[in-house]
Amino acid sequence: MADHSVAAPPFFADGGPALHAWMRNTRDNTPVMFDEPSQSWKVYRYEDVHRVLSDWEVFSNDMCRVIPQHAFTRGNLSTMDPPEHKQLRGVIAQGFTPRTLAELAPRIETLTKELLDAVEDRGEIDITRDLAYQLPLNVISTLIGVPREDRGVLQRTADAQLALTCENPANPDFAVQVQKAMEELQDYVRDLSARRRAEPRDDLISQLVTATVGDRSPDEEEVVNFTVLLLLAGHLTTMSLLGNMMVTLSEHPDQLAQVRADRSLVPGAVEEVLRYRTPVPEGGRVTNREVELGGVVIPANKMVLCSLISANRDERKYTDPDRFDIHRDPNPQLAFTTGIHYCLGAHLARLEAKIALNAILDRYTELTPTGLVWYPTYALCNPKRLTFDVRRA
């Protein structure tokens, strides 16, 4: 096999410039390459990434073949292929319909107001701590059916994962911490699902435990894994979007001023943030057969990791991709991937971002950046601390 490997990419600790420069060079010289540490093939150009994410018959989501010890697979929508994927997604998609989200919007507005009211007496606020972390945690918990008094278990699991990303992932102490937190959340969801089987309510976990997938109902393990996936993905990825949105707009005050003056620009601003600072770095697949991609032959049963960050900065797809432009049109960004595995919560994440941005602009006439610390890792593209001096309307 030819050597297509190169040095590891830099962390995201500077907010992106070093990583983006590394990826630009990689797109030009080794757009599809083998990564020895992860034993996977990495893909960096937009068209190649789009092909992998779209062609589920060649590029499977079933990770069990390459990660047999992976215990978080059964019931995990992100590791399923058709027909099971379509059946389970059809069940849970009922909770993400335009009608459901429209009904949820006032609750998101109320939660946003409550969180900003809680720091009303402060001259400096931390967007990550005070809003971006808390809002999606409460929204996804509400949608799934986790009572407010029980949400500490999700917070502890999320904190454990965030702690792991900013330290050495090989540190066994952190690995144990994450595993314990995950087990606590799984135990909680197991108990909650049993209660909903006995007494269903109008929430997603009740829909899941009472559903029929094919000719059967999801078993306990499937319900637990899928619910945990929804809770963590619905929290951490939207947290990243909210933080990235505020730091990026603050870096471009002229465009922030345009959005403040014309709120019809909010949706386009959110889309451009998703492209410019993609929250989730990669999307993974497994080859069902030998396939040629980007001039390289990838054997069957190999992990393929698509760089969503790189695809969204590809000069072959976008004009001047390193320029942030809220008016960019078209903007076929891949932050939520594409194809049958397109992110189920994409519209919810967009809704939260739009509501949060409008609420911030309504409340604060001035936002002066005072501090920014990024999670020092390639696993998460998100500010760890993002502070502003604020002047209220």
C-alpha positions, 0 to 999 in steps of 0.5 A: 500500500502506498504511504498516503499518511501525513503529520497529524493536524493541529488542534483547534486551540487558536480558533481555526487558522492553523488547522484551516491552513493544514487542511488547505495543504492537505486538500491540494496534496493528499485529499484522501489519505490513510491515518495510521493512529486511527487506522482510518482513511481520511477525506478532505475535499467537498465532492469526495466528502459529499459522495461518502456521506450520500452513498450509503450502499458503499459507505455504511454507518455500521461501525461494529465491523471495525470497532467490535468493542463498541458497546453503544451501537444497538439502537444508535441511529447514527450507526444504522443502515437501511431498512432499520435506519429508515424505520427507527428514524421515521418513528423519532422524526415525529418529534422534529416535524415543523409543527412540533418545532413551531409549538416548541419555539415559545418554550425556547424563547422563554428559556432564553429569556430566563437564562439572560434574566439570570445574569441581568445584573452583570456587566460582563457575561460568559456566553458559553456558561450563561447561555450556550451550554444551558439552553440546548441542554434544557431544550433537548431535555424538554423535547425528550421528556427529562424533568427539570429536576433530573437534568443534572445527570445529563449535565454531569455526562456532558461535563465529563465529555468536555473535560476529556476533550481538553486533556489527554484522551489517553489518560485512563483517569479521564476515560474512567470519569467519562465511562462512569458519567455515561453509565449514570446517564444510561441507568437514568434513561433506563429507569425513565423509559420503564416509567414511560412504558407504564405511563406514556406522556407527550414526549419523545421517549414515550413515542420511542418505547411505544413504537413499532419498528418493523414487526417489533418494538425497540428493546430496552438497550435500543431505547437507552442508546438512542435516547442517550445519543439524542440527549448528548448530540442535541446538547453539545453540538448546539452548544458549539453552534451557539458559541461559534455564532457569537464569537464569529459575529463579534469578529466581524462587527460590520456584519453583526451590525447588518444583522442587528439592523435587518433580522431577516439576515439571521438565517443566512448568518446561522448558515454561514457560521455552520460553514465557517466554523463547523461544530462537528469536525468529522463524519464516519463511515465504513466501506462495504466494498473496495472503492476508489475515492480521490484517486486512491483505492480504499479496501473493504471494511475500513473506517472512512472519516470525512472532514466536515470542516475541510469540506466546508472550506474547499476552494473547489466548492466555495469562492473565497472560502476563508471569508465569512459572508452572511450573504453567501448564496448558495451555501450548501454547507455540510455541517449536518452532513447529507443523505439519509443520515442528515442530522435529525436535529438540524432544524431544531439547532437552527431554531435555537440559534435564531431565537438566541441571536435575536434575544441577544440583539434585542437585549444588548445594544453593545457587545464588547469581547473581553475574553476567549478560550477555545477547547484545545482539541481537534475533537470539538470546535467550540469556545470554552469561555466567551465573555462580553462586556454588555450594554443593555437596551 
